[in-house]
């Protein structure tokens, strides 16, 4: 089946030509569709992951994802359908609409009807493309590959070739490898060669986490040569980052590629940092958290999407928490769904870890959750807001509990000594027996404790409503905090 990573627009029901800014509109429609379908193939969490994927790659010039339609020019407003093809074209449109509404069987049937109605290659290729998507989404990837092979036989269409490579990634790596070689060898113009480099790069990038991954020498050498050539900044950035991961020793020697016209840009610093290692790369992103450079911003956005995906999966993803903290503490604003999810998921992960292993999350995490709360209030889509609300509620509950337990333990330790000192400080007969420096030090420390606790409790009260038991704990701590502050002030005022 097609993955969320390579088919986020199909998951949300978007045309491949739809703008990333429209993703939230399609998310809303998809969420309503998911709730109304008894056997919906996607849940709201899937839709949110797809939305995150689209937003994370919003600025990519070329997206490595399954495209429907594959030939966008066929549907341009100024293109007229050939006489006699009107019915076939209408059925094709209907098949696409069915596909995007998750009616895959209907989409397959209609695409077959389209093939019976026309001999025009462009319409037939698109019908085969829709059929392939429907088959793959239904779980029959082999049949989808067969349909795309047929579509790719005739007139050159880069998107069809790309779609075929995407389907082949999981079930036929040899075919995928052949496709990548074909793209490089078939590119004639400088523009096509750059596109070919980009697509081959994206394909091989998808295998990086595979233990059997090994970049063929011919493709590696082609990439080494290409990074020195006159490429768009975007392709230069993507290619340089790939080589930094897979050919770090070569890319670390800047003399190997300093002939690139893009060498004297900020991107070079990012590529070099990644060649040094992941920690150096994260440090670079953190230092440039507010960089206006489009490639650095895109790399940061892509990395945030990867971290969110890791944290949304089952199991611990503590390894990304440190990276998340570095980015947020370096000034990453809470101005997008991805940046909001980064905060709330990082808080959840660290609280879950500390619940099992001990420790206490930082006070600043409450500010992170409040940032998310404020961002959520700006969202127009109710389903998206509901999803983030649920994530925020879970993280807030975990954080509140992680904060309350240590405070209760501290109260248990010092409350009786404080009560004793307070009682002695209020009577002339016992005040003389007090060690006044020690009493003042205790009172000062506990007054500061109460002020700090009060400030944190005010933040906790801003977070989503807690359950009754948790609310009782907060109320009890607030009452004790006021008592501690009053007794501390009394002691300091009387000795």
Secondary structure, DSSP 4 states (H G I P E B T S, - for coil): ---TTT-HHHHHT--TTS-GGGHHHHHHHHHHHHHH-TT-S--HHHHHHHHHHHHHTTT-SS--S--SSS-GGGG-TTPPPPTT-HHHHHHHHHHHHHHHTT-HHHHHHHHHHHHHH---HHHHHHHHHHHHHHHHHHT-HHHHHHHHHHHTTSS--HHHHHHHHHHHHHH-HHHHHHHHHHHHHH--SHHHHHHHHHHHHHHHHTTTTSTT----HHHHHHHHHHHTS---HHHHHHHHHHHHHHSHHHHHSGGGTTTSTTTTSHHHHHHHHHHH-HHHHHHHHHHTTT---HHHHHHHHHHHHHHHHHHHSSS--THHHHHHHHHHHTT--S-SHHHHHHHHHHHHHHHHHHHHH-----THHHHHHHHHHHHHHH---HHHHHHHHHHHHHHHHHHHHHHHHHHHHHHHHHHHHHHHHHHHHT-HHHHTTS-HHHHHHHHHHHHHHHHHHHHHHHHHTTSSPPPHHHHHHHHHHHHHHHHHHHHHHHHHHH-
